[in-house]
Amino acid sequence: MSAYLYYPGCSMEASALAYHESLMAICEPLGLNLDEIEDWNCCGATEYVGVSTTPAYALICRNLALAKEQAKGTDTVVAPCSACYLNLAKANYYMRERPSLGEKVNAALAAGGLHYEPDSLIIRHLLDVIINDIGLDTVKSKVVRPLTGLRVAPYLGCMVPRPDYQKRWSDHEHPNELDRLLRALGAQVIDFPLKTHCCGGHMTQIGPATAFELIRRLIASAQQHQADLMATVCPMCQMNIDAYQAETNRHFRTNYRMPILFFTQLMGLAFGLDPKRLGFGREFVNAQPALSRIGVEVPTNEAEQKPPRIPGRRDKNLPMPRMPGEEEN
């Protein structure tokens, strides 16, 4: 049994619940023991670091300090969310490289009785652990329902393979880790040229037209390469491309129906696990037509799901940035 400290992050209990459910389901067959960090907090996602540096890194490092206190026989923190993984790795790196920042962060942590020494923990993404610790041979040995005939576009997004502080990935622009894992499951993996391109992040809230173009490019490329679905490792990527696909179609007058699934869901299917345990049916774009190609039936939502509402800049429910000179209604 391989044991790791586990930082789930906020998405795993909300928009990425299918990721959480499928990860928990595959832990037992893989012999993966994830010890959740007690009293963890949000990592601040992608914005806070650009707003106020010291509080942002103190927020992130609080999780590392708690993990270090909780560590029993392991010094590795695993994060399944790409933004969480990058933030934790970045905080560890900059505390080491910028001692003055480290001092300020630890001064803030001291108010809560905490302290963190950089490099006292190793920060890794879930995919890295599965590939390099669990190993593809173990993964292959658990496959009882291979994904033979399913054409999958491997999509990592922009945050996992770079800046890669610990040099864990095969390539920054075209890494092969997800490709290799999907092939081990029996899938036909397409050579997806946009695998590390950005999904738009929170541009769906700030500049929807820009976000829609980024989403369209990804789906169009996957469809051009005749993919049945896209597999991702990131909650933000999955939510953007899946939940905003209908809005993207309306914007461009297109009719894309590309399922966006977590790689752990596909692992669970290949392991012969019940699709209900793997979070199927939570996706906005129905995965059933694609998975029927391999004879798999998965739960689907009875009613057509409505995509998230995109707030206007002056929406009172969600304050949005305004350009200089704009006046609030």
N, C-alpha and C positions, 0 to 999 in steps of 0.2 A: 504494500500500500504506500503510495507516494503522498506525502503530507506537505501542504503549503498553507501559508496565511492567505486569506481570501478577502479582497476588497471588492464588493459587488458594485458599488456606486448606485446612484439614484435610479438610473434607467431600468435596472434589472428588476425593480419592484413595481414598475409602471409601464412605460411604453414598450420596453423590451422584456416583458414577462415571458414571452415564448423562448427567449434566449435563456432566461433563468431556469424555466421548467425543463428545457431540453438538456441544459448543462447538468442539472441535478440528476436527470435520468441516466446520463451516460457515465457518471462518476463511478458507480459500482462496477460495471463491466470493465472499465479502464483501470480500476484500482486507484482512483484519484480521491484523495482526502483533502477537502477544502475547509480550513478552520477560519470561519468568518471573524474579522476583526470586530471586537466588541466596541459599541458606542461610536462607530465610524460616522463621519459627516461628509457632506457633499464636497467634491474636489473643486468646485467653482466653475466647472466646464471650461469653455474657451474664452470667456469675456473678462473675467475678474482680474486676471493677470495684467491686462491692458488698462485697468481702471486704477488699481492701487496695489503696488508691487508687494510690499511687506505683508499687509494683511492677507493678500491672496496666497502667498507662499506659506504663511503661518497656518492658514486654513488647510492647505494641502498637507503640510508636514505634521499637523496634529494627527492625521491618520497614520503616518509613518512612526511617530512617537508611540502611539497606542499599539501599533503592530509590534514594535520592538519590545515593549513591555510584555506583550502576550506571547512572544515567540518561545516555543518549546521544541527544540530539536530541529528547527528550520529557520533560515534567514531569508527566505524567498517570499515575496508578496506577489500574488497573481491577480491581475485585473482583466476581466473579459471585455470591458468597454475601452475602446481606443482612446477616447478623450481622457478617461481616468488613468489609463496606462501612461499616456504621454505626460500628463500633469505630474504624476508621482515620480516618474523618471526624471522629468525636467527639474522638479524641486530638489531631488537628491543631487543632481548634477550641479545646479547653480549654488546650492549651499556649499558645495566643495570648491567650486571655481571662484566664487565671490565670497570670501570669508566675512566681509562686512555685512552682506545680506544674511549669512548664516547666523551672525551674532544678533542681528535684529529679530530674526525669526525665533531664535531660541529665547530671546528676551520676552517675546510675546507668548511663547509656549510656557515659559516659567510661571506666568500668571495662572496657569491651570495645573501647575505641578508637573509639567512635561519637559522633555528635552530630546533632541534628535541629533545624533552624530552622522554626518553624511557618509554613505557607503557602508553603514552598519547593516543595511538590508539590500537585497537584490530585487529589482522591480522587473517583472516579466509579464508579457501578454499571454493569455490562455493558449492561443494558437502555438506560440513558441514552446510552451511546456508540453503540449500534446505531441508536437513534432519531435522535439529534441530530448525529452525526458521519458515520456510514455513510449514513443517510438512508433514508426509506421508498421513494423512487424506485429506489434501488439494490436494496433488498430485493425490490420488485415485479419488477424486471428479471431476477431470478434464479429466479423462481417458474416451474416447468415442470409441476408437479402440484398445482394449487390445491386447497385444503382445502374446496372448495365442498360445502355441505350438512352440514358438521360444526359442531355447536353447542358453543361453548367458553365456559366461565366463566373470565374473567381474574382471577387471584388473586395479589396482590402481597404480602400479609401486612402486618404492622404496622410493620416496621422500615425499609423502603425509602423511603417518602414523607415520613417525619417523624423527627426534627425538621427535616430538609432545610436544613442549614447554608448551603449555597451556592445555594439557591432554584432548584433544577433541575427540580422536578416541577410539573405543571400544577395540582395540587390535593392537599392533604394527606389528605383523606378519600375522595375519589373521583377519583383521577388517571386520565387517559385514555391514557397512553403504551402500556401493554400491549394495550389494546383496539385502538388504531390499528395496532400491529404485526400482530396476529392478523388484522385485516381485510385488511391488505396481503397476507397469505398466502392469502386467499380464504375464511377461516372465517367462520361466522355467529357473531358475538360477542354474548352475552347481556348485558343490563344487570345486572351482578351487584352487589347492594347491600352485600355483606359483603367486598368485594375487599380492604379494608385491615384487616379484623378479625383478631385474634390467633388463631393455631392452638394456643396453649397452651404453646409452647416446651418447656421441660423439666418441665412439670407432669405429664407422663406418668410421671416418676420420683418426683415429690414428692407429687402429689395426683391420682392417676389419674381419679377420678370427675369432678373439675373439667376435666381435659384431655379426657375423653370427651365432655363436654357441649359444649365449645368446638369439637371436631372434628365432632360431630353437627350442630351449627347450620350449619356451613359446607357440609357435604355435603347436608343437607336443603334448604338454600336453593338450592344449585346444581341439585338434582333438581327442586325446585319450579319452577324456571325452565327446566326441560327441557334442561339441559345434557347433552351426551354425555360430556364430560370437563372437568376443571379444568386450567388451565395456570398454572404458578407460576414464580417467579424465585428461589426460596429453598430451599436444601437442607433446612433444618429443617422448613419448612412441608411440603415434599414428603414427607419421611420420616414426619412425624406423621400426616398425613391418609391416606397410603397404607399405611404399615406398621402403624398402629394402627387401621385401619378395621375389621378383623375383631374386635379387642377391643371397639371401640365398638359394633359390632353385637351382640356377646354381652351387653354391659352393658345396652343398651336393648332387646334382643330385636328388632332391626331387621335388614334384609337389604340394606343399601346395597352397591352395586358400582360406585363412581364412580372411574374411572381418574384418577390425578394425574400429569401429565407436565410436564417442563420445557419452557419456551417454545422453547429451542434445538432440542429434538427435533422439534417441529412445524415449525420453520423448515427443518430438514434434510429432513423429508418433503416439504415444499412445493418444495424445491430439487431433488427427485428423487434424493436420496442413498439408498444402501442402508440399510434400517432396522437392520441388524446393526451398522453403524458408529455408529448414533445411540443405542445403549444400550437399545434395546427388549428386553424380556424380563427386565429387572432389576426392574421394578415388581412390587409384591405383588398389586395389583388388575389383572387382565389387561386390557390396552388393546385387544386384538384385536376384541371385539364392537363397540366404538365406532368403531374405524378401518375396520372392514369397510363402514361406511356410505359411505366414500369410495373403496372398492375397494382398500384397502391391506392387505397381509398383513405382520404383524410377528412376530418371534420371541416365543415364550412359554415360560415355564418348564414343564418336563414335569410336575413334582410340585407340589402345592399348597404354597406357602411358608408357613411358620409365622411369625406375628408375633413381634417381639422380646419376650422375657420381661420382665415388669414386676417389678422387685425389690421385696420387702417392705422396710419400714423397718428391719428387723433383719437384712436379708440381709448375710451376712458378706462376700460378693463385691463389694458396692458400698455403702460406708458412706452412710447416708442421715440427714438431720436428724431429730431427735426433739423432740417438744414438751417444754416444761419439766415436770419431774416424772416423765417416762417413764424407765424403767430398762431397760438393755440386758440381754437374756438371756445 
